Amino acid sequence: MLGGVALVGAAGAVGLGRILPRGDGARIVVFDGARPASRTFAKSTAAARRIDLADEARTNWRGLRSLAKGAPVAGYTSWNAYVTARGWLEEKGLRLVSETLDRRTGLVVWSMA
């Protein structure tokens, strides 16, 4: 039974990859490691750096605070994580480019530059 559940989960992740938003052009991707769709989004991008917001909460947002100014960022996170990340990134001089709620997952697709 567990094998069947794992197989269904893997098939779902592959199918999810086809409908997830893309982080094209972003050098940095922000995701929530606690959310499977967000993890898949992060893995599907060619970004030079990936920042897991599940870790950031434990490290006082060190990864976001250490970013250089001006690097384009894309994210696929919960609303609360997005609002917090946006605040830190705005302090780095980045401005919102796009923001859309993905109703299938309840996550926000966003980008800043």
One Martini backbone bead per residue (centre of mass of N, CA, C, O) as a GRO file, in nm:
protein
  113
    1MET     BB    1   0.059   0.063  -0.022
    2LEU     BB    2   0.300   0.260   0.005
    3GLY     BB    3   0.398   0.228  -0.285
    4GLY     BB    4   0.144   0.352  -0.416
    5VAL     BB    5   0.169   0.628  -0.283
    6ALA     BB    6   0.448   0.698  -0.398
    7LEU     BB    7   0.367   0.677  -0.696
    8VAL     BB    8   0.147   0.894  -0.691
    9GLY     BB    9   0.332   1.122  -0.588
   10ALA     BB   10   0.531   1.119  -0.827
   11ALA     BB   11   0.324   1.171  -1.048
   12GLY     BB   12   0.229   1.442  -0.932
   13ALA     BB   13   0.502   1.590  -0.953
   14VAL     BB   14   0.532   1.568  -1.257
   15GLY     BB   15   0.264   1.709  -1.327
   16LEU     BB   16   0.322   1.972  -1.171
   17GLY     BB   17   0.566   2.070  -1.346
   18ARG     BB   18   0.379   2.156  -1.594
   19ILE     BB   19   0.199   2.387  -1.407
   20LEU     BB   20   0.411   2.555  -1.310
   21PRO     BB   21   0.577   2.807  -1.255
   22ARG     BB   22   0.828   3.029  -1.375
   23GLY     BB   23   1.185   3.143  -1.311
   24ASP     BB   24   1.267   3.307  -1.540
   25GLY     BB   25   1.561   3.517  -1.496
   26ALA     BB   26   1.626   3.429  -1.217
   27ARG     BB   27   1.889   3.417  -0.979
   28ILE     BB   28   1.662   3.397  -0.755
   29VAL     BB   29   1.498   3.157  -0.540
   30VAL     BB   30   1.189   3.142  -0.365
   31PHE     BB   31   1.091   2.904  -0.109
   32ASP     BB   32   0.884   2.633   0.037
   33GLY     BB   33   0.984   2.336   0.177
   34ALA     BB   34   0.684   2.259   0.296
   35ARG     BB   35   0.603   2.279  -0.017
   36PRO     BB   36   0.588   2.085  -0.290
   37ALA     BB   37   0.540   2.296  -0.519
   38SER     BB   38   0.774   2.482  -0.435
   39ARG     BB   39   1.004   2.277  -0.462
   40THR     BB   40   0.959   2.217  -0.763
   41PHE     BB   41   1.007   2.500  -0.861
   42ALA     BB   42   1.302   2.525  -0.765
   43LYS     BB   43   1.410   2.274  -0.931
   44SER     BB   44   1.310   2.399  -1.226
   45THR     BB   45   1.535   2.598  -1.204
   46ALA     BB   46   1.839   2.804  -1.306
   47ALA     BB   47   1.925   2.917  -1.053
   48ALA     BB   48   2.197   3.010  -0.853
   49ARG     BB   49   1.978   3.053  -0.615
   50ARG     BB   50   1.832   2.907  -0.313
   51ILE     BB   51   1.555   2.998  -0.092
   52ASP     BB   52   1.443   2.873   0.216
   53LEU     BB   53   1.191   2.980   0.427
   54ALA     BB   54   1.207   2.759   0.642
   55ASP     BB   55   1.502   2.847   0.721
   56GLU     BB   56   1.482   3.157   0.760
   57ALA     BB   57   1.317   3.158   1.025
   58ARG     BB   58   1.570   3.028   1.188
   59THR     BB   59   1.792   3.270   1.065
   60ASN     BB   60   1.677   3.560   1.045
   61TRP     BB   61   1.691   3.607   0.727
   62ARG     BB   62   1.990   3.584   0.614
   63GLY     BB   63   1.967   3.533   0.306
   64LEU     BB   64   1.806   3.792   0.236
   65ARG     BB   65   1.996   3.999   0.382
   66SER     BB   66   2.263   3.908   0.194
   67LEU     BB   67   2.177   4.031  -0.052
   68ALA     BB   68   2.224   4.180  -0.329
   69LYS     BB   69   2.168   4.433  -0.519
   70GLY     BB   70   1.950   4.371  -0.810
   71ALA     BB   71   1.859   4.081  -0.796
   72PRO     BB   72   1.661   3.871  -0.937
   73VAL     BB   73   1.337   3.754  -0.811
   74ALA     BB   74   1.170   3.443  -0.740
   75GLY     BB   75   0.839   3.314  -0.633
   76TYR     BB   76   0.673   3.029  -0.434
   77THR     BB   77   0.440   3.114  -0.189
   78SER     BB   78   0.309   3.210   0.070
   79TRP     BB   79   0.176   3.492   0.176
   80ASN     BB   80   0.341   3.538   0.437
   81ALA     BB   81   0.620   3.486   0.309
   82TYR     BB   82   0.600   3.701   0.093
   83VAL     BB   83   0.572   3.953   0.272
   84THR     BB   84   0.841   3.916   0.417
   85ALA     BB   85   1.028   3.902   0.170
   86ARG     BB   86   0.948   4.172   0.046
   87GLY     BB   87   1.054   4.350   0.271
   88TRP     BB   88   1.355   4.270   0.243
   89LEU     BB   89   1.380   4.337  -0.066
   90GLU     BB   90   1.306   4.638  -0.050
   91GLU     BB   91   1.561   4.709   0.120
   92LYS     BB   92   1.737   4.625  -0.152
   93GLY     BB   93   1.560   4.778  -0.398
   94LEU     BB   94   1.330   4.610  -0.471
   95ARG     BB   95   1.061   4.548  -0.706
   96LEU     BB   96   0.763   4.483  -0.812
   97VAL     BB   97   0.645   4.292  -1.099
   98SER     BB   98   0.484   4.031  -0.979
   99GLU     BB   99   0.141   3.902  -0.878
  100THR     BB  100   0.002   3.568  -0.813
  101LEU     BB  101  -0.261   3.359  -0.755
  102ASP     BB  102  -0.261   3.011  -0.697
  103ARG     BB  103  -0.550   2.833  -0.662
  104ARG     BB  104  -0.450   2.535  -0.658
  105THR     BB  105  -0.230   2.597  -0.400
  106GLY     BB  106  -0.224   2.895  -0.251
  107LEU     BB  107   0.003   3.036  -0.401
  108VAL     BB  108   0.253   3.276  -0.470
  109VAL     BB  109   0.343   3.444  -0.760
  110TRP     BB  110   0.670   3.605  -0.783
  111SER     BB  111   0.844   3.922  -0.867
  112MET     BB  112   1.173   4.084  -0.851
  113ALA     BB  113   1.392   4.399  -0.947
   0.00000   0.00000   0.00000
